[in-house]
Amino acid sequence: MLFGATGDLANRKLYPSLYRLYKKGKITERFAVVGVARRQLSNEEFQNSVKESILTYIGENVEIDEFISHFYYHSHDVTDAASYRELKTLAEGLDTTYNLDGNRLFYMAMAPEFFGTIAESLKSEGLTDTDGYKRLVIEKPFGHNFESAQELNRRIRTAFAEDEIYRIDHYLGKEMVQNIEVIRFANALFEPLWNNRYISNIQVTSSETLGVEERGRYYEKSGALRDMVQNHMLQMVALLAMEPPIRLNTDEIRSEKVRVLRSFRTMKVEDVKDYFVRGQYDNGMVDGVEVPAYRNEQMVAPDSNTETYVAGKLMIDNFRWAGVPFYIRTGKRMAAKSTKIVVQFKDIPMNLYYNTKETLNPNLLVIHIQPEEGVTLHLNAKKSGQSMTTTPVRLNFSNKSVDRMNTPEAYEKLLYDSMRGDATNFTHWDEVALSWKFVDTISEAWENAKEESFPNYASGSMGPQSSEDLLQKDGHTWWPIEEFDVDNC
Ligand code: NAP
C-alpha cells in the first residue's frame, strides 16, 4: 500500500524500481500495489500513469501490461478515518485474489506530518490486523529534532513494533555505501591500517550542483544540517568508523553503528563554532549558466538564515579513532555533483626521496559513491627513466566498466530488502535518536545566532572560506574531489 501514490517520489523512483524487481523475477505474480492519494482516479487512469512513469524513467515496457494489472487505486484522504475501512475491504479482497497470505507493506511516500496519523489509523481501523507480516516503510525526514522524532516514533510504535519499521535513508541503499563494509572487512590490506596509528584524517563530501529548486518552503525549515547531515552524512561516518561486527546481520551491524554514534565527542553550544561552519550560496555560474542566490529563490525569505552548506569536524572518542578527525561537508550549488570519501593515511616516517624535487604524496583511498561508483588507491611509484624520482599513481576500480548496467537503484534495493524483511540498510530508532541529539546542539547554536556573512559562497564554488579554515587549523586541507573522478584517473 503506497500512500502518496501520485507524488514525485512514487513516480520517479518507486514505480520504476518495482518494475525492475518484477522484470528480474524478484517479485512474483503474487503481488498487488494499492496506490493511495486524494485525487480521484480510476484504476485504469492510475495504471496508465504508472506505465508512463516507467516509460519516462526506464524507457522500455516489456511485460508492462501484465505488471500494471497488479495496480489498484484508492482515493483517500489520510485524515479521514472512514476511508481506511474501504481500504481494508480492498486489501482483504486482494489478499484472496493474489494469495498474499495477509502480508502487508505500508509505504509512506507523503509529507512527514501525516506519518503518525496514518500509522495510528492503520491500527485503529484494523488494517494491521493481519495473519501475515505487517511492515511500515517510512520516508525521511524522521522528525525535525530529537523531540519531534521521539513523538513521531511514539505514534508509529502504537501500531508497529521496532522490527516492523523500515526508516529509509536512501544513501544506505547505494551500492558503494554498502561496499564500504566489504572494502573494510573483506580485505586484509585495509583493516590493519584502519585506525589512528595509520590514518591521518577522513573526509566525506557530498556536493550538489542543484540549488533548492522548488523545495524552498521545505528547505527553509530544514537546511543542509537536517536534510543531509543528521541522516546520510552521519550514517556514512558510522559505517567508516564502526568496529567489525561479529556477524553481518541487522542487529550486529546496527549495534556497532550505534556505538560509533555514542562515541561522537559532544559539544557545548558555545563550542559548536570550533567544529562546524555553515554556508549559504550566492549567485554565480554553474555549468556555464548564471544562477540566483539562495535568498532570491522561490519561497525563501530575502534575509534567510538557512544554511545550504555545512562543513564539520567529528571526533570519535574511542581507542581506535582518538585524535583522527572525520571531516564532513555537504552543500548545494557547488562546483561538482559528487559523493566521495577520502581516507588519508599518515605520512611514512621518513622520506628517502627528499633530495628529489618531488614531495611524496600521502596515500589516499578514495571511495566514489556517486555519480561514479568505484575505488581509487593513490600511491607513489618510480618515475620511469634514469633517476630515482617518484610520481603519484592511481589504481582504479570503476563499477562502470564492470557491472554498471546491473547496478540496482538504491530504492530498488531498499524495496526488495523491506519485502524480504532485511532491515540492515534502514535506520533503527537508536541511531535516529543519537543523530538528532548530536545535530540538535548545532541547530541550537545556529538558530540563536544569525550568520552575518550570508551569503558566503559563490554558486559553482566548493563552499565558504570558513570551511577551508576549519581544516587548516589542524594542518589539513580538503582534497580536490572534483579532480578525483574515476574517469580522470
Ligand atoms: P509530493 O510529490 O508532494 O507527493 C505527495 C503525495 O501525497 C501525493 O501523492 C499527494 O496526492 C498525496 N497526499 C497529500 N496529502 C494527502 C492527504 N491528505 N491524503 C492522501 N494523500 C495525500 O511528495 P514527494 O516528493 O513524493 O515526497 C514524499 C515523501 O518522500 C516525503 O516525505 C519526502 O520527504 C520524501 N522524499 C522524497 C524524495 C523525492 O525525490 N521526491 C526524495 C527523498 C525523500 P494528492 O494531492 O492526490 O492527495
Residues whose N, C-alpha, C, O or C-beta is under 5 A from the ligand:
A	BS01	NAP	G4 A5 T6 G7 D8 L9 A10 V36 A37 R38 R39 H76 D77 V78 T79 M108 A109 M110 A111 P112 E139 K140 P141
